[in-house]
Amino acid sequence: MKKELLRKLPSVDSILKDSKTAGFLKERSRPIVVEAIRTALDKERELIKGSEARIYRFNIGEFRKKVETEIEKSGKLSMARVVNATGVILHTNLGRAPLPVSALKNLIEVSTAYANLEFDLEKGERGERYSHLEPLLCRLTGSEAALVVNNNAAAVLLVLNTLAEGKEVIVSRGELVEIGGSFRIPDVMRKSAASLVEVGTTNRTHLNDYEAAMTPETSLIMKVHRSNFDMVGFTADVPIQDLAKLGKENNIPVMNDLGSGSLVDLSGYGIKREPTVQDSVAGGIDVITFSGDKLLGGPQAGIIVGKKEIIAAIKKNPLTRALRIDKLTVAALEATLKVYMDELKAFHEIPVLRMLTLQVADLAKTARRLLKGLRGIPGGRFEVSIRDGFSQVGGGAMPLQEIPTKLVVIKAKGISPNRLEKKLRTNSNAIVARIEQDEVVFDMRTLIEGDIEIITRFFKGASIG
Ligand SMILES: *Cc1c(COP(=O)(O)O)cnc(C)c1O
């Protein structure tokens, strides 16, 4: 019987001959319509093969609607805006840091026309793309020189390869981290052709461990910030100042992979003090690497700041060309760094900093606004309430930091929290919420302008249940 139904399905050609389906061709090109018909036909076959075979009947009118839906789908972009109601600020799967508006404006300005990316306008000759970022980075961090590559993983690879190819690098056993997406210090070390010399133990490493490991082959001492885990109890590690001193005495450069790389001290806002880039520079570290899209809150980038000779050597490495940033990154990062020149402005205009420092009273206001919107929906088959909760920094930064927040809790009648969460997620304006205590909750901390309206619209239009 299934075979019979499958055989009876019309062909693509005969559907195209159907006068109403042929009408699609007036507005769309033929390949798009043909592809949509093929996809819709494939779905019919699945229906027949599935459990609904017995009640299956092909209906050209309904099929036409399905083709229309497929045509619409084919025009949609795969990556789209998403409402992040998870409360995870640097949500790696949702694009990490949302860009400041000024970065976006600059990006459009610079990239929809030509730009002096590598052109020195004064001299009328070839310039350097890094020249737009280096002075700003030096001013903000106090370093002598700077360079920016694709991401921090690339920055680490590049520094290791430049300073330690075929040589030894000393790292504490307590700092051999793995970052999400399979970035592991020992693996990056191998790919950079440097050899890793582990010192100390998992929980304790002392200055004399580093001293004892030094050989004529030692070309770098590396310190890695434990961004995504914390150690408590009987622990010890060596302060950067002591490592810097040891390096200087032995004429060996010292590197610090900071990862999250904050340019501001957040401890005034109830957030644990992360080491800042400025701390590392002032502590005498020779070369420092950090991400552009973690706590800095800019575009994806790997920022390298440090001593002039080291940055000059890195610029000469052929790998630098392979890892270089494009003009979009230069535009977005320069505008982001410009905002940091005025720290107060940074806390207002950099979304990551704004979200990190939002006060619970502000979040309560947002929660009440959403509550009002949802309760105002006539015939809404759900209950809404507000409760306290915690947001997270995310992006592998400050894993233990719990930031007090306000949650809007929603319970819909006749639909399980898991199904509601999926409906929200697969909505045409995707809303990513979190499930907590078997309820769907929206964390107010990570909402962006316009998100409240998107959520309200979902519940207005939703045939939930
Ligand atoms: C995040 C992180 C990296 C990788 O940075 P990306 O920008 O994701 O490439 C490397 N090292 C540390 C310590 C990190 O926290």
The ligand as an ORCA input file, in Angstrom:
! r2SCAN-3c Opt
* xyz 0 1
  C      39.321     31.663     25.859
  C      40.733     31.347     26.053
  C      41.550     31.020     24.966
  C      41.013     30.933     23.550
  O      40.569     32.178     23.111
  P      39.638     32.314     21.815
  O      39.456     33.779     21.642
  O      38.378     31.580     22.122
  O      40.367     31.693     20.681
  C      42.865     30.740     25.210
  N      43.375     30.779     26.457
  C      42.615     31.095     27.531
  C      43.236     31.115     28.890
  C      41.275     31.400     27.358
  O      40.504     31.706     28.421
*
